[in-house]
Amino acid sequence: MTMKLKDRVTLAGRNMLGLLDADNDFMPTGGYEVAHDLGRFWDAILRVEESVGFTIPADLEAASLANLRRLTDNPDRLLHNRPEVSYMAPKAKLNTHNFRETLLAMGGLIRRRRSHWAAESAAHLVEVIDRVVLPDGRLDLSQMGTWGQLPGPDTPIVGKAGEWFDTTTTSGRCLEALVWLYEETGDDRVLDLSRRIATHHLEYTTTDDGSVQPGFIDPKNGGHNHSYHGTLRGLLLYGLLTGQKEYVDRVEATYRRGVRLQIVKESGWTPHDLGKTRFPNDFGDPVSDPASTGDSAQIALWLALDAGCGDLLDDVLVDGRRLNR
């Protein structure tokens, strides 16, 4: 029997509820990092609720909200594993990768629950990120309230002045969350931070001709495919929000020449690692990354529906059939 798209989304929602571990405070365990995965859980489950009328059981929502408060109970309001909890301790660190996941969770709660706590927490984290991201795009993590309280990078500064450096895993990937947060709050501070981050990544993450910036695929760079795609999504959303066509055109060129020809195969296969192979399979090859495959389809869909690139709908398929909105 062929399942309709709504049935698939509902099934995905049930699966997400099944990820909550009753033996460990109903936290999502067994993934990349509990705190990171909790942020992604909230973003995804609220989208499922909004899109198909999915019901989140009251007890699981209450537990997950308490967990979100618990893991953002720090000076930055950033999602972190707690070092005093045994099953979280091995990955308890200052993780700026979670800028995006924290803002997505808070933004979803503002949109779907009109949560004042989430709005205050998001505004606080935006102020932190604004301090951390320097005018040239580098990061000064010593500006964070949790700096020195949790294990983190050896140096607070990412990259050297005047040299190319990769911040897609931090500021770049959170750009789309900032755009969506601005759409919910109308806070000019969010838009200003979005502008600074977008300006930097237009230069550092993309190229004039749409080819992949060589630094990302350099064997010395720990390039993260999902963060690279996330940065492109953020640049596209920022361009559409502000009416700045140069951002939309640059992402379109990058998708057509870089993503489709260099990163994602026609089969949909794409690696987790863009440069250095950090996560090899049993044969020493990079493991695949379905999330980035979905990212590329998302970019193609937005370009088709919102930027007039109708031919790219042919890249957005479900079981060989064109995806209908």
C-alpha positions, 0 to 999 in steps of 0.5 A: 500500500502506498503511503501518502505524504501526511502519513509519512510525516505522522509516522516520523512524528511517532518515531521522534517520540520513540527516541525519548528515553524513559530510563534517562529523563525522557532525553533523546539519547544514543545520538550525536549529543543529548543537548544537540539532539534535544534542540533538533527534537523540538524543532522537528516535532513542532513542525510535524505538529504544525504541518499535519496536526500531530498531537504531542502527548502532554506528559512527553511535552512537559518532560521535554520542556523541562529538559530544555530548561535544564540543558539551557540553564547556563549563563549563555542559554545555550544547549549543553550536556550537563557534566554532573549527569553520567550519561551526558558527561562524556560529551559535556562541552562548550558546543557552539555547534548548538547555536542553531539548535537552541535558536530553532527550539526557542523559535519553534516554542515562540511560534507554536506556544507563544512562550515568553521564556523561549523569547527571553532565552533566544534574545539572551543567546542572540546577545551572546552570539553578537559578542562572540562573532567578531567583525571579521567573522572570526569567533571569540569564545572567551566572550561566552559566559560558560567559557572556562566552565566546560571543556572547549577549544584550545583557543578562543579564536577560530581562524587567523586574521586575513586567512580563509577559515570555516565557521559554517559549523557555528555562525553559518549553520545558525543563520537560518534559525536567526532569520526564522527568529526575526520573522517571529519576533521582529527584533532588529538586533536579530536582523542585524546579527543575521546581516553580519553573519550573512555578509561574512558567509557570502564571501567566505562560504560561496564563490562568484561562479558557484563552485565549492570554496576550495577550503571546504574540500581541503583534506586538512579541513574538517568540513561538515556537509550538513553545516555547509548546506545549512549555511547555504539555506540561511543565505537563501532565506536571508536574501529572500527576507531582505530582497537582496537578490545577490544572496539568492543568485549566489545560492542558486549558482552554488546549488547548480554548480557546486552542490549538484556537480561536486557534493551530492550525487544524482543518486542522492548519496553525499558524504558526512565529511567534505574535507578531512575524513573524520567518520570513515566506514569499515572500508575507510571511505566517508560515511554517507549523510542523509541529512545533507541529501535532504538539505539539497532537496530543500534548497532546490524546493525553495529556489523553485517555489520562491526564486523562480527556478521551476526546473529545479522541481525535477530535483525534488522527488518522493519515490520518483514522483514530483513532490506536491506542496 
